[in-house]
Amino acid sequence: YVARALSDLGMAVVSIDINRREGGEEFPVELSNAEAYSYKEESVVMICRPCHGEFSEEVIFRAAKCHARIIMYVGLKKNFKNDLGPHFSSFKPVLKNAGLEGESVLVWERIF
């Protein structure tokens, strides 16, 4: 839904997932590994409701290495520290109760 809404606003959007989802796609999804993806320089990378563990940390590291401008994390407060790991303190909350289950949006921005 987010990808479709951003695309409707005129943004160039690429949705990626490592697995095809059941039940039809609201927006085309590129099957790829987000931990190894070649993000465009100055892009905005959004991690939505990720699987937990090191996945988010690896995506953040990869996006930063590719010189993404902004990294957005969308998830539940109870998962912030586990999902973001050592990057947690670099993210700033920008929106609470963004989803049906009370998800929040946190943002990291490359300043230089």
DSSP file (Angstrom, degrees, kcal/mol; ACC not computed):
  #  RESIDUE AA STRUCTURE BP1 BP2  ACC     N-H-->O    O-->H-N    N-H-->O    O-->H-N    TCO  KAPPA ALPHA  PHI   PSI    X-CA   Y-CA   Z-CA
    1    1 A Y     >        0   0    0      0, 0.0     4,-2.4     0, 0.0     5,-0.2   0.000 360.0 360.0 360.0 -39.8    0.0    0.0    0.0
    2    2 A V  H  >  +     0   0    0      2,-0.2     4,-2.7     1,-0.2     5,-0.2   0.927 360.0  51.0 -65.7 -44.8    2.8    2.4    0.8
    3    3 A A  H  > S+     0   0    0      1,-0.2     4,-2.4     2,-0.2    -1,-0.2   0.921 111.6  47.8 -59.4 -44.5    4.6    1.7   -2.5
    4    4 A R  H  > S+     0   0    0      2,-0.2     4,-2.6     1,-0.2    -1,-0.2   0.929 112.1  49.4 -62.4 -45.6    1.4    2.3   -4.4
    5    5 A A  H  X S+     0   0    0     -4,-2.4     4,-1.0     1,-0.2    -2,-0.2   0.909 112.7  46.8 -62.2 -43.2    0.7    5.6   -2.5
    6    6 A L  H  <>S+     0   0    0     -4,-2.7     5,-2.1     1,-0.2     3,-0.4   0.895 112.5  50.1 -66.3 -39.5    4.3    6.9   -3.1
    7    7 A S  H ><5S+     0   0    0     -4,-2.4     3,-1.9    -5,-0.2    -2,-0.2   0.902 106.1  55.5 -63.7 -41.5    4.2    6.0   -6.7
    8    8 A D  H 3<5S+     0   0    0     -4,-2.6    -1,-0.2     1,-0.3    -2,-0.2   0.757 102.8  57.8 -62.8 -24.1    0.8    7.8   -7.1
    9    9 A L  T 3<5S-     0   0    0     -4,-1.0    -1,-0.3    -3,-0.4    -2,-0.2   0.455 128.3 -98.5 -84.7  -1.2    2.6   10.9   -5.7
   10   10 A G  T < 5S+     0   0    0     -3,-1.9     2,-0.2     1,-0.3    -3,-0.2   0.491  76.7 139.2 101.5   4.0    5.1   10.7   -8.5
   11   11 A M      < -     0   0    0     -5,-2.1     2,-0.7     1,-0.1    -1,-0.3  -0.555  58.7-118.3 -81.4 146.5    8.0    9.0   -6.8
   12   12 A A        -     0   0    0     -2,-0.2     2,-0.4     2,-0.0    -1,-0.1  -0.774  44.0-171.8 -80.8 115.5   10.0    6.3   -8.6
   13   13 A V        -     0   0    0     -2,-0.7     2,-0.5   -10,-0.1   -10,-0.0  -0.922  22.4-174.7-120.8 134.7    9.4    3.3   -6.4
   14   14 A V        -     0   0    0     -2,-0.4     2,-0.5     2,-0.0    15,-0.1  -0.979  12.1-160.0-124.2 116.4   10.9   -0.2   -6.4
   15   15 A S  E     -a   29   0A   0     13,-0.6    15,-3.4    -2,-0.5     2,-0.4  -0.823  13.7-170.9 -93.6 132.4    9.4   -2.7   -3.9
   16   16 A I  E     +a   30   0A   0     -2,-0.5     2,-0.3    13,-0.2    15,-0.2  -0.953  14.4 163.6-126.7 147.6   11.6   -5.6   -3.1
   17   17 A D  E     -a   31   0A   0     13,-1.9    15,-1.7    -2,-0.4    16,-0.0  -0.972  36.7-136.3-154.2 147.5   11.1   -8.8   -1.2
   18   18 A I  S    S+     0   0    0     -2,-0.3     2,-0.4    13,-0.2    15,-0.1   0.730  92.0  41.8 -79.6 -21.0   13.0  -12.1   -1.1
   19   19 A N  S    S-     0   0    0     13,-0.1     2,-0.3    -3,-0.0    -1,-0.1  -0.949  87.1-112.2-127.4 146.4    9.8  -14.1   -1.4
   20   20 A R        -     0   0    0     -2,-0.4     2,-0.3    11,-0.1    -2,-0.0  -0.588  38.2-129.6 -72.1 136.0    6.7  -13.8   -3.4
   21   21 A R        -     0   0    0     -2,-0.3     3,-0.3     1,-0.1     2,-0.2  -0.623  16.7-117.4 -88.7 146.2    3.7  -13.0   -1.2
   22   22 A E  S    S+     0   0    0     -2,-0.3    -1,-0.1     1,-0.2     0, 0.0  -0.494  86.9  42.3 -75.8 148.8    0.4  -15.0   -1.3
   23   23 A G  S    S-     0   0    0     -2,-0.2    -1,-0.2     2,-0.1    -2,-0.0   0.826 111.9 -67.2  90.4  33.7   -2.8  -13.2   -2.3
   24   24 A G        -     0   0    0     -3,-0.3     2,-0.5     1,-0.1     3,-0.1   0.294  56.8 -90.0  73.2 156.0   -2.0  -11.0   -5.3
   25   25 A E        -     0   0    0      1,-0.1    -1,-0.1     4,-0.0    -2,-0.1  -0.902  16.3-163.1-111.0 131.1    0.2   -7.9   -5.4
   26   26 A E  S    S+     0   0    0     -2,-0.5    -1,-0.1     1,-0.3    -2,-0.0   0.770  90.3  14.2 -73.0 -28.5   -1.1   -4.4   -4.8
   27   27 A F  S    S-     0   0    0     -3,-0.1    -1,-0.3   -23,-0.0   -24,-0.1  -0.990 100.1 -87.6-147.6 143.1    2.1   -3.1   -6.4
   28   28 A P        -     0   0    0      0, 0.0   -13,-0.6     0, 0.0     2,-0.5  -0.274  43.7-154.6 -57.4 137.6    4.8   -4.9   -8.5
   29   29 A V  E     -a   15   0A   0    -15,-0.1     2,-0.5   -13,-0.0   -13,-0.2  -0.966   7.8-141.7-120.9 127.5    7.5   -6.5   -6.3
   30   30 A E  E     -a   16   0A   0    -15,-3.4   -13,-1.9    -2,-0.5     2,-0.8  -0.756  21.5-130.1 -84.6 125.1   11.0   -7.2   -7.5
   31   31 A L  E     +a   17   0A   0     -2,-0.5     2,-0.3   -15,-0.2   -13,-0.2  -0.679  57.1 123.5 -79.1 112.5   12.2  -10.5   -6.1
   32   32 A S        -     0   0    0    -15,-1.7     2,-0.7    -2,-0.8   -13,-0.1  -0.972  66.5 -96.0-161.2 165.8   15.6   -9.7   -4.6
   33   33 A N    >>  -     0   0    0     -2,-0.3     3,-1.7     1,-0.1     4,-0.6  -0.848  25.0-157.6 -94.3 112.5   17.7   -9.8   -1.4
   34   34 A A  T 34 S+     0   0    0     -2,-0.7     3,-0.2     1,-0.3    -1,-0.1   0.728  90.7  63.8 -62.6 -22.6   17.5   -6.4    0.4
   35   35 A E  T 34 S+     0   0    0      1,-0.2    -1,-0.3    27,-0.1    27,-0.0   0.656 116.2  27.8 -76.5 -15.1   20.7   -7.2    2.2
   36   36 A A  T <4 S+     0   0    0     -3,-1.7    -2,-0.2     2,-0.0    -1,-0.2   0.272  90.7 131.2-126.2   7.9   22.6   -7.3   -1.1
   37   37 A Y     <  -     0   0    0     -4,-0.6     2,-1.3    -3,-0.2    -3,-0.0  -0.280  61.1-123.7 -67.7 147.2   20.6   -4.9   -3.2
   38   38 A S        -     0   0    0      3,-0.0    -1,-0.1    28,-0.0     2,-0.1  -0.706  33.8-163.2 -92.3  84.8   22.2   -2.1   -5.2
   39   39 A Y        -     0   0    0     -2,-1.3     2,-0.1    23,-0.1     3,-0.1  -0.395  23.9-107.4 -68.0 143.1   20.3    0.9   -3.8
   40   40 A K    >   -     0   0    0      1,-0.1     3,-1.8     4,-0.1    -1,-0.1  -0.457  39.1 -98.5 -71.5 143.5   20.6    4.0   -5.9
   41   41 A E  T 3  S+     0   0    0      1,-0.3    27,-0.2    -2,-0.1    26,-0.2  -0.364 109.6  16.3 -59.5 139.2   22.7    6.8   -4.5
   42   42 A E  T 3  S+     0   0    0     25,-2.9    -1,-0.3     1,-0.2    26,-0.2   0.570  98.0 141.2  71.3  12.1   20.6    9.5   -2.7
   43   43 A S    <   -     0   0    0     -3,-1.8    26,-2.1    23,-0.2    27,-1.6  -0.277  55.3-119.7 -79.4 168.6   17.6    7.1   -2.6
   44   44 A V  E     -b   70   0B   0     25,-0.2     2,-0.5    24,-0.2    27,-0.2  -0.957  26.9-161.6-107.3 123.1   15.1    6.7    0.2
   45   45 A V  E     -b   71   0B   0     25,-2.9    27,-3.5    -2,-0.5     2,-0.5  -0.922   3.8-165.8-109.8 127.4   15.2    3.1    1.6
   46   46 A M  E     -b   72   0B   0     -2,-0.5     2,-0.7    25,-0.2    27,-0.2  -0.957   8.3-163.2-118.6 126.3   12.2    2.0    3.7
   47   47 A I  E     -b   73   0B   0     25,-3.3    27,-3.2    -2,-0.5     2,-0.5  -0.926  16.5-166.7-107.1 110.4   12.2   -1.1    5.8
   48   48 A C  E     -b   74   0B   0     -2,-0.7    27,-0.2     1,-0.2    25,-0.0  -0.876  60.5 -30.3-108.4 124.6    8.6   -2.0    6.6
   49   49 A R  S    S-     0   0    0     25,-3.0    -1,-0.2    -2,-0.5    26,-0.1   0.882  86.6-163.5  41.5  60.5    7.6   -4.6    9.3
   50   50 A P        -     0   0    0      0, 0.0     2,-0.2     0, 0.0    -1,-0.1  -0.166  25.4 -97.5 -73.0 163.6   10.8   -6.6    8.8
   51   51 A C        -     0   0    0      1,-0.1     5,-0.4    32,-0.0     2,-0.1  -0.504  55.6-110.1 -68.2 154.4   11.6  -10.1    9.9
   52   52 A H  S    S+     0   0    0     -2,-0.2     2,-0.4     3,-0.1     3,-0.3  -0.308  75.0  48.3 -92.9 172.5   13.6   -9.8   13.1
   53   53 A G  S    S-     0   0    0      1,-0.2     4,-0.4    -2,-0.1     3,-0.4  -0.830 116.5 -19.9 101.8-142.0   17.2  -10.4   14.0
   54   54 A E  S  > S+     0   0    0     -2,-0.4     4,-2.5     1,-0.2     5,-0.2   0.498 108.1  95.5 -84.9  -3.7   20.0   -9.1   11.9
   55   55 A F  H  > S+     0   0    0     -3,-0.3     4,-2.4     1,-0.2     5,-0.2   0.938  87.3  43.2 -53.8 -54.9   18.0   -8.5    8.7
   56   56 A S  H  > S+     0   0    0     -5,-0.4     4,-2.7    -3,-0.4    -1,-0.2   0.904 112.8  53.3 -60.9 -41.9   17.3   -4.8    9.4
   57   57 A E  H  > S+     0   0    0     -4,-0.4     4,-2.5    26,-0.4    -1,-0.2   0.914 110.6  47.2 -58.6 -43.6   20.9   -4.1   10.5
   58   58 A E  H  X S+     0   0    0     -4,-2.5     4,-2.5     2,-0.2    -1,-0.2   0.884 111.9  49.4 -67.3 -39.3   22.2   -5.7    7.3
   59   59 A V  H  X S+     0   0    0     -4,-2.4     4,-2.9    -5,-0.2     5,-0.2   0.916 111.9  49.2 -65.6 -42.1   19.8   -3.7    5.1
   60   60 A I  H  X S+     0   0    0     -4,-2.7     4,-2.6     2,-0.2     5,-0.2   0.939 111.9  48.4 -61.1 -47.5   20.8   -0.4    6.9
   61   61 A F  H  X S+     0   0    0     -4,-2.5     4,-2.3    -5,-0.2    -2,-0.2   0.928 114.3  46.1 -58.1 -46.4   24.5   -1.2    6.5
   62   62 A R  H  X S+     0   0    0     -4,-2.5     4,-1.8     2,-0.2    -2,-0.2   0.921 112.7  49.0 -64.2 -45.6   24.0   -2.0    2.8
   63   63 A A  H  <>S+     0   0    0     -4,-2.9     5,-2.5     1,-0.2    -1,-0.2   0.907 112.7  48.0 -62.2 -42.2   21.8    1.1    2.1
   64   64 A A  H ><5S+     0   0    0     -4,-2.6     3,-1.6     1,-0.2    -1,-0.2   0.902 109.3  53.4 -64.7 -40.4   24.4    3.4    3.9
   65   65 A K  H 3<5S+     0   0    0     -4,-2.3    -1,-0.2     1,-0.3    -2,-0.2   0.835 107.7  51.3 -63.1 -32.4   27.2    1.8    1.9
   66   66 A C  T 3<5S-     0   0    0     -4,-1.8    -1,-0.3    -5,-0.1    -2,-0.2   0.372 121.3-112.0 -84.4   4.2   25.3    2.6   -1.3
   67   67 A H  T < 5 -     0   0    0     -3,-1.6   -25,-2.9   -26,-0.2    -3,-0.2   0.864  47.0-178.5  66.8  40.1   24.9    6.2   -0.1
   68   68 A A      < -     0   0    0     -5,-2.5   -24,-0.2   -27,-0.2    -1,-0.2  -0.412  22.6-144.2 -61.2 146.6   21.2    6.2    0.4
   69   69 A R  S    S+     0   0    0    -26,-2.1    41,-3.0     1,-0.3     2,-0.4   0.890  78.3  16.5 -81.4 -42.9   20.1    9.6    1.6
   70   70 A I  E     -bC  44 109B   0    -27,-1.6   -25,-2.9    39,-0.2     2,-0.5  -0.990  59.3-162.7-136.1 139.7   17.3    8.5    4.0
   71   71 A I  E     -bC  45 108B   0     37,-2.8    37,-2.6    -2,-0.4     2,-0.4  -0.990  13.1-165.1-122.4 123.0   16.5    5.2    5.7
   72   72 A M  E     -bC  46 107B   0    -27,-3.5   -25,-3.3    -2,-0.5     2,-0.5  -0.889   3.6-161.9-108.9 136.7   13.1    4.7    7.1
   73   73 A Y  E     -bC  47 106B   0     33,-2.9    33,-2.7    -2,-0.4     2,-0.5  -0.979   3.6-169.9-117.3 127.5   12.1    2.0    9.5
   74   74 A V  E     +bC  48 105B   0    -27,-3.2   -25,-3.0    -2,-0.5     2,-0.3  -0.969  36.4 104.8-118.5 116.7    8.4    1.1   10.0
   75   75 A G  E     - C   0 104B   0     29,-2.0    29,-3.2    -2,-0.5     2,-0.3  -0.954  67.1 -59.7-169.4-174.1    7.7   -1.2   12.9
   76   76 A L    >>  -     0   0    0     -2,-0.3     3,-2.3    27,-0.2     4,-0.6  -0.643  41.5-123.9 -88.6 143.0    6.4   -1.8   16.4
   77   77 A K  G >4 S+     0   0    0     25,-0.3     3,-1.2    -2,-0.3     4,-0.4   0.846 109.9  62.6 -53.3 -38.8    8.1   -0.1   19.3
   78   78 A K  G 34 S+     0   0    0      1,-0.2    -1,-0.3     2,-0.1     4,-0.2   0.683 107.4  45.1 -63.3 -16.5    8.7   -3.4   21.0
   79   79 A N  G <> S+     0   0    0     -3,-2.3     4,-3.1     2,-0.1     5,-0.4   0.510  83.8  97.4-103.6  -7.2   11.0   -4.4   18.1
   80   80 A F  H <X S+     0   0    0     -3,-1.2     4,-2.9    -4,-0.6     5,-0.3   0.925  87.9  39.0 -50.3 -60.5   13.0   -1.1   17.6
   81   81 A K  H  > S+     0   0    0     -4,-0.4     4,-1.6     1,-0.2    -1,-0.2   0.882 119.4  46.8 -64.1 -39.6   16.2   -2.1   19.6
   82   82 A N  H  4 S+     0   0    0     -4,-0.2    -1,-0.2     2,-0.2    -2,-0.2   0.929 118.0  41.3 -67.9 -44.4   16.3   -5.6   18.3
   83   83 A D  H  < S+     0   0    0     -4,-3.1   -26,-0.4     1,-0.2    -2,-0.2   0.889 122.9  37.5 -71.6 -39.5   15.7   -4.7   14.7
   84   84 A L  H >< S+     0   0    0     -4,-2.9     3,-2.4    -5,-0.4     4,-0.2   0.655  83.1 175.5 -91.3 -16.4   17.9   -1.7   14.5
   85   85 A G  G >< S-     0   0    0     -4,-1.6     3,-1.7    -5,-0.3     4,-0.2  -0.163  71.4  -1.5  50.6-131.2   20.7   -3.0   16.8
   86   86 A P  G 3  S+     0   0    0      0, 0.0     3,-0.3     0, 0.0    -1,-0.3   0.634 131.7  63.5 -67.5 -12.0   23.7   -0.6   17.0
   87   87 A H  G X> S+     0   0    0     -3,-2.4     3,-1.9     1,-0.2     4,-0.6   0.587  74.4  97.0 -84.2 -10.7   21.9    1.8   14.6
   88   88 A F  G X4 S+     0   0    0     -3,-1.7     3,-1.4     1,-0.3    -1,-0.2   0.858  80.0  51.0 -49.2 -47.7   19.0    2.4   17.0
   89   89 A S  G 34 S+     0   0    0     -3,-0.3    -1,-0.3     1,-0.3    -2,-0.1   0.663 103.5  60.7 -70.1 -14.6   20.4    5.6   18.4
   90   90 A S  G <4 S+     0   0    0     -3,-1.9     2,-0.4    -4,-0.1    19,-0.3   0.598  91.1  84.0 -85.0 -12.2   21.0    7.1   14.9
   91   91 A F    <<  -     0   0    0     -3,-1.4    17,-0.2    -4,-0.6   -19,-0.1  -0.736  64.5-156.0 -95.9 140.5   17.3    6.8   14.1
   92   92 A K  E     -D  107   0B   0     15,-2.6    15,-2.6    -2,-0.4     2,-0.2  -0.943  21.4-117.9-115.2 133.7   14.8    9.5   15.1
   93   93 A P  E     +D  106   0B   0      0, 0.0    13,-0.3     0, 0.0     3,-0.1  -0.490  37.2 165.4 -69.5 136.3   11.1    8.9   15.6
   94   94 A V  E     +     0   0B   0     11,-3.0     2,-0.3     1,-0.3    12,-0.2   0.551  62.2  23.1-124.5 -17.7    8.9   10.9   13.2
   95   95 A L  E     -D  105   0B   0     10,-1.4    10,-2.8     0, 0.0    -1,-0.3  -0.944  58.3-161.1-156.7 129.8    5.5    9.3   13.4
   96   96 A K  S    S+     0   0    0     -2,-0.3     8,-0.2     8,-0.2     7,-0.1  -0.765  76.5  18.4-106.7 157.2    3.6    7.2   15.9
   97   97 A N  S    S+     0   0    0      5,-0.6     7,-0.2    -2,-0.3    -1,-0.2   0.909  72.9 152.0  51.8  49.2    0.6    5.1   15.3
   98   98 A A        +     0   0    0      5,-3.9     2,-0.2    -3,-0.3     6,-0.2   0.629  57.4  36.8 -84.3 -14.4    1.2    5.0   11.6
   99   99 A G  S >  S-     0   0    0      4,-0.6     3,-1.5   -24,-0.1   -24,-0.0  -0.722  95.2 -90.0-132.3-179.4   -0.4    1.6   11.0
  100  100 A L  T 3  S+     0   0    0      1,-0.3    -1,-0.0    -2,-0.2    -2,-0.0   0.734 124.9  44.2 -64.9 -24.2   -3.3   -0.6   12.0
  101  101 A E  T 3  S-     0   0    0      0, 0.0    -1,-0.3     0, 0.0    -4,-0.1   0.212 126.7 -92.6-107.1  14.7   -1.2   -2.2   14.8
  102  102 A G    <   +     0   0    0     -3,-1.5    -5,-0.6     1,-0.2   -25,-0.3   0.749  62.4 175.2  84.8  25.2    0.4    1.1   16.1
  103  103 A E        -     0   0    0     -6,-0.1    -5,-3.9    -7,-0.1    -4,-0.6  -0.228  15.9-147.7 -61.0 153.2    3.5    1.0   14.0
  104  104 A S  E     -C   75   0B   0    -29,-3.2   -29,-2.0    -7,-0.2     2,-0.5  -0.824   6.4-131.2-118.3 161.3    5.9    3.9   14.3
  105  105 A V  E     -CD  74  95B   0    -10,-2.8   -11,-3.0    -2,-0.3   -10,-1.4  -0.969  21.7-175.3-116.3 125.8    8.2    5.4   11.7
  106  106 A L  E     -CD  73  93B   0    -33,-2.7   -33,-2.9    -2,-0.5     2,-0.4  -0.911   9.4-155.4-117.1 147.9   11.8    6.1   12.5
  107  107 A V  E     -CD  72  92B   0    -15,-2.6   -15,-2.6    -2,-0.3     2,-0.4  -0.974  14.5-168.4-132.5 138.4   14.2    7.9   10.2
  108  108 A W  E     -C   71   0B   0    -37,-2.6   -37,-2.8    -2,-0.4     2,-0.4  -0.983  16.3-166.9-116.0 133.5   18.0    8.0    9.6
  109  109 A E  E     -C   70   0B   0     -2,-0.4     2,-0.5   -19,-0.3   -39,-0.2  -0.983  22.4-128.5-127.3 130.4   19.3   10.7    7.3
  110  110 A R        -     0   0    0    -41,-3.0    -2,-0.0    -2,-0.4   -46,-0.0  -0.633  24.4-171.0 -72.0 122.4   22.8   11.0    5.8
  111  111 A I              0   0    0     -2,-0.5    -1,-0.2     1,-0.2   -42,-0.0   0.748 360.0 360.0 -92.4 -26.0   23.8   14.5    6.7
  112  112 A F              0   0    0      0, 0.0    -1,-0.2     0, 0.0    -2,-0.1   0.451 360.0 360.0 -95.2 360.0   27.0   14.9    4.7
